[in-house]
Amino acid sequence: QLDRIIIHQHVELLEAILGTETSSKYEIKNHLGQRVYFAVEENDCFDRNLCSPIRSFTIRIADNTGREVITVNRPLRCNSCWCPCFLQEV
């Protein structure tokens, strides 16, 4: 049972030095700071660096045994290059 979670993003050295976006990895911890889940964002370099705040992605969340328990998918929601992107949905 979790009444509160803490999400900690792992920052890659390349990302910190060059300022480029890499695939994000997260530890999801309980209120005691113990890791209960691990999450990995999947997308490509183009999406991360050119569409960063509106990018499409899939996040796979696994428990400590490595078993996937949740998949979060956010598709890109643009309908054309001439119109701004719609509000994103997960």
MDAnalysis code that builds the backbone (N, CA, C; Angstrom):
import MDAnalysis as mda
import numpy as np

u = mda.Universe.empty(270, n_residues=90, atom_resindex=np.repeat(np.arange(90), 3), trajectory=True)
u.add_TopologyAttr("name", ["N", "CA", "C"] * 90)
u.add_TopologyAttr("resid", np.arange(1, 91))
u.add_TopologyAttr("resname", ["GLN", "LEU", "ASP", "ARG", "ILE", "ILE", "ILE", "HIS", "GLN", "HIS", "VAL", "GLU", "LEU", "LEU", "GLU", "ALA", "ILE", "LEU", "GLY", "THR", "GLU", "THR", "SER", "SER", "LYS", "TYR", "GLU", "ILE", "LYS", "ASN", "HIS", "LEU", "GLY", "GLN", "ARG", "VAL", "TYR", "PHE", "ALA", "VAL", "GLU", "GLU", "ASN", "ASP", "CYS", "PHE", "ASP", "ARG", "ASN", "LEU", "CYS", "SER", "PRO", "ILE", "ARG", "SER", "PHE", "THR", "ILE", "ARG", "ILE", "ALA", "ASP", "ASN", "THR", "GLY", "ARG", "GLU", "VAL", "ILE", "THR", "VAL", "ASN", "ARG", "PRO", "LEU", "ARG", "CYS", "ASN", "SER", "CYS", "TRP", "CYS", "PRO", "CYS", "PHE", "LEU", "GLN", "GLU", "VAL"])
u.atoms.positions = np.array([
    [0.845, -1.177, 0.000],
    [0.000, 0.000, 0.000],
    [0.890, 1.241, 0.000],
    [0.602, 2.168, -0.919],
    [1.346, 3.417, -1.012],
    [0.401, 4.577, -0.780],
    [0.697, 5.402, 0.211],
    [-0.112, 6.587, 0.442],
    [0.542, 7.833, -0.154],
    [1.819, 7.689, -0.553],
    [2.561, 8.799, -1.136],
    [3.721, 8.212, -1.918],
    [4.065, 8.834, -3.045],
    [5.232, 8.382, -3.809],
    [6.163, 9.554, -4.061],
    [7.424, 9.228, -4.255],
    [8.454, 10.204, -4.603],
    [9.044, 9.733, -5.925],
    [9.105, 10.614, -6.908],
    [9.654, 10.255, -8.215],
    [10.985, 10.963, -8.379],
    [12.023, 10.180, -8.647],
    [13.378, 10.698, -8.794],
    [13.878, 10.376, -10.194],
    [14.205, 11.404, -10.971],
    [14.710, 11.190, -12.330],
    [16.224, 11.021, -12.298],
    [16.704, 10.016, -13.018],
    [18.142, 9.827, -13.184],
    [18.603, 10.728, -14.321],
    [19.581, 11.573, -14.073],
    [20.108, 12.463, -15.104],
    [21.373, 11.833, -15.671],
    [21.376, 11.643, -16.973],
    [22.533, 11.069, -17.654],
    [23.646, 12.107, -17.751],
    [24.878, 11.674, -17.692],
    [26.025, 12.569, -17.777],
    [26.021, 13.342, -19.093],
    [25.728, 12.668, -20.194],
    [25.686, 13.313, -21.505],
    [24.636, 14.424, -21.525],
    [23.508, 14.173, -20.918],
    [22.437, 15.166, -20.862],
    [22.867, 16.378, -20.042],
    [23.532, 16.140, -18.936],
    [23.969, 17.234, -18.064],
    [25.051, 18.083, -18.732],
    [25.983, 17.444, -19.440],
    [27.095, 18.171, -20.056],
    [26.667, 18.910, -21.313],
    [25.962, 18.213, -22.204],
    [25.618, 18.787, -23.504],
    [24.265, 19.485, -23.528],
    [23.439, 19.249, -22.534],
    [22.120, 19.852, -22.526],
    [21.144, 19.200, -23.482],
    [21.464, 18.006, -23.962],
    [20.557, 17.288, -24.860],
    [19.683, 16.352, -24.041],
    [18.538, 16.023, -24.592],
    [17.613, 15.114, -23.924],
    [17.981, 13.670, -24.251],
    [18.003, 12.823, -23.246],
    [18.177, 11.389, -23.442],
    [16.935, 10.690, -22.913],
    [16.803, 9.398, -23.170],
    [15.653, 8.664, -22.648],
    [15.657, 8.765, -21.128],
    [14.546, 9.196, -20.582],
    [14.470, 9.415, -19.141],
    [14.241, 8.110, -18.389],
    [14.872, 8.028, -17.229],
    [14.714, 6.887, -16.331],
    [14.351, 7.450, -14.961],
    [13.438, 6.763, -14.279],
    [12.937, 7.257, -13.005],
    [12.910, 6.149, -11.966],
    [13.156, 6.515, -10.723],
    [12.910, 5.628, -9.585],
    [11.673, 6.161, -8.891],
    [10.759, 5.273, -8.580],
    [9.547, 5.643, -7.859],
    [9.680, 5.034, -6.464],
    [9.691, 5.912, -5.457],
    [9.987, 5.480, -4.090],
    [8.794, 5.706, -3.177],
    [8.763, 4.963, -2.084],
    [7.731, 5.183, -1.070],
    [8.168, 6.322, -0.146],
    [7.358, 6.632, 0.844],
    [7.670, 7.760, 1.741],
    [8.925, 7.525, 2.583],
    [9.411, 6.283, 2.652],
    [10.642, 5.983, 3.386],
    [11.882, 6.073, 2.493],
    [11.675, 6.371, 1.200],
    [12.788, 6.474, 0.263],
    [13.202, 5.142, -0.337],
    [12.401, 4.110, -0.144],
    [12.700, 2.789, -0.707],
    [12.102, 2.684, -2.099],
    [12.912, 2.205, -3.050],
    [12.421, 2.066, -4.420],
    [11.370, 0.965, -4.489],
    [10.219, 1.310, -5.061],
    [9.157, 0.321, -5.246],
    [8.888, 0.053, -6.719],
    [9.215, 1.029, -7.578],
    [9.053, 0.868, -9.021],
    [10.203, 1.565, -9.738],
    [10.400, 1.182, -10.996],
    [11.403, 1.792, -11.852],
    [10.718, 2.072, -13.182],
    [10.916, 3.254, -13.733],
    [10.245, 3.626, -14.979],
    [11.261, 4.050, -16.034],
    [10.975, 3.698, -17.284],
    [11.831, 4.067, -18.413],
    [10.944, 4.671, -19.495],
    [11.358, 5.833, -19.988],
    [10.636, 6.489, -21.077],
    [11.215, 6.025, -22.403],
    [10.340, 5.647, -23.326],
    [10.773, 5.223, -24.657],
    [10.269, 6.222, -25.690],
    [11.180, 6.783, -26.462],
    [10.876, 7.614, -27.619],
    [12.165, 7.774, -28.406],
    [12.128, 8.540, -29.475],
    [13.361, 8.665, -30.260],
    [14.005, 10.034, -30.055],
    [15.218, 10.140, -30.526],
    [16.030, 11.345, -30.346],
    [15.345, 12.575, -30.937],
    [14.724, 12.422, -32.092],
    [14.031, 13.535, -32.740],
    [12.950, 14.100, -31.828],
    [12.103, 13.229, -31.307],
    [11.022, 13.676, -30.414],
    [11.568, 14.372, -29.174],
    [12.579, 13.782, -28.557],
    [13.119, 14.336, -27.310],
    [13.715, 15.717, -27.505],
    [14.435, 15.932, -28.599],
    [15.168, 17.182, -28.766],
    [14.413, 18.275, -29.508],
    [13.485, 17.921, -30.375],
    [12.773, 18.946, -31.132],
    [11.352, 19.193, -30.636],
    [10.740, 18.209, -30.020],
    [9.349, 18.353, -29.565],
    [9.255, 18.177, -28.055],
    [10.297, 18.462, -27.346],
    [10.427, 18.087, -25.946],
    [9.159, 18.195, -25.102],
    [8.543, 19.366, -24.942],
    [7.390, 19.420, -24.033],
    [6.131, 18.751, -24.583],
    [6.037, 18.589, -25.903],
    [4.835, 17.997, -26.489],
    [5.109, 16.640, -27.122],
    [6.257, 16.068, -26.846],
    [6.674, 14.835, -27.512],
    [5.768, 13.652, -27.184],
    [5.760, 12.705, -28.086],
    [5.071, 11.453, -27.806],
    [6.030, 10.557, -27.024],
    [5.475, 9.650, -26.231],
    [6.332, 8.721, -25.491],
    [5.536, 7.548, -24.970],
    [6.262, 6.526, -24.587],
    [5.721, 5.403, -23.832],
    [6.585, 5.267, -22.593],
    [5.966, 5.172, -21.439],
    [6.705, 4.943, -20.199],
    [6.311, 3.568, -19.684],
    [7.298, 2.736, -19.466],
    [7.070, 1.403, -18.923],
    [7.498, 1.413, -17.461],
    [6.585, 1.035, -16.581],
    [6.854, 1.022, -15.147],
    [6.910, -0.427, -14.688],
    [8.012, -0.776, -14.024],
    [8.226, -2.152, -13.557],
    [8.437, -2.149, -12.055],
    [8.097, -3.285, -11.435],
    [8.350, -3.426, -10.003],
    [9.804, -3.836, -9.789],
    [10.190, -4.061, -8.555],
    [11.593, -4.379, -8.241],
    [12.053, -5.722, -8.791],
    [11.126, -6.580, -9.183],
    [11.514, -7.862, -9.781],
    [11.685, -7.744, -11.287],
    [11.373, -6.558, -11.850],
    [11.504, -6.345, -13.285],
    [10.228, -6.627, -14.060],
    [9.159, -6.983, -13.359],
    [7.886, -7.277, -14.014],
    [7.162, -5.969, -14.310],
    [6.793, -5.768, -15.584],
    [6.091, -4.552, -15.978],
    [4.691, -4.553, -15.372],
    [4.345, -3.439, -14.707],
    [3.044, -3.350, -14.043],
    [2.143, -2.276, -14.652],
    [2.740, -1.279, -15.294],
    [1.967, -0.199, -15.911],
    [2.677, 0.242, -17.182],
    [1.887, 0.531, -18.215],
    [2.407, 1.151, -19.431],
    [1.610, 2.428, -19.663],
    [2.321, 3.540, -19.816],
    [1.687, 4.833, -20.067],
    [2.075, 5.243, -21.482],
    [1.070, 5.536, -22.320],
    [1.340, 5.903, -23.701],
    [0.759, 7.287, -23.972],
    [1.587, 8.160, -24.538],
    [1.106, 9.482, -24.936],
    [1.477, 9.699, -26.396],
    [0.509, 9.593, -27.308],
    [0.802, 9.838, -28.720],
    [0.906, 11.330, -29.008],
    [1.573, 11.670, -30.091],
    [1.650, 13.055, -30.538],
    [0.272, 13.457, -31.029],
    [-0.184, 14.664, -30.681],
    [-1.540, 15.066, -31.019],
    [-1.586, 16.247, -31.966],
    [-0.727, 16.301, -32.957],
    [-0.810, 17.362, -33.970],
    [-1.604, 16.834, -35.155],
    [-2.448, 17.674, -35.728],
    [-3.154, 17.226, -36.916],
    [-2.578, 17.827, -38.186],
    [-1.783, 18.873, -38.069],
    [-1.103, 19.422, -39.234],
    [0.020, 20.341, -38.768],
    [0.883, 20.685, -39.679],
    [1.989, 21.597, -39.354],
    [1.510, 23.035, -39.217],
    [0.321, 23.351, -39.731],
    [-0.177, 24.724, -39.727],
    [-0.951, 25.075, -38.466],
    [-1.329, 24.081, -37.713],
    [-2.105, 24.327, -36.488],
    [-1.276, 23.956, -35.274],
    [-1.453, 24.666, -34.181],
    [-0.724, 24.285, -32.962],
    [-1.205, 22.926, -32.465],
    [-0.393, 22.313, -31.679],
    [-0.735, 20.994, -31.145],
    [-1.906, 21.106, -30.182],
    [-2.711, 20.063, -30.180],
    [-3.807, 19.970, -29.224],
    [-3.241, 19.689, -27.853],
    [-4.054, 19.842, -26.827],
    [-3.622, 19.464, -25.487],
    [-3.287, 17.986, -25.474],
    [-2.229, 17.636, -24.812],
    [-1.767, 16.262, -24.788],
    [-2.657, 15.396, -23.896],
    [-2.760, 14.118, -24.237],
    [-3.504, 13.153, -23.450],
    [-2.596, 11.973, -23.136],
    [-2.767, 11.393, -21.966],
    [-2.021, 10.188, -21.590],
    [-3.013, 9.065, -21.482],
])
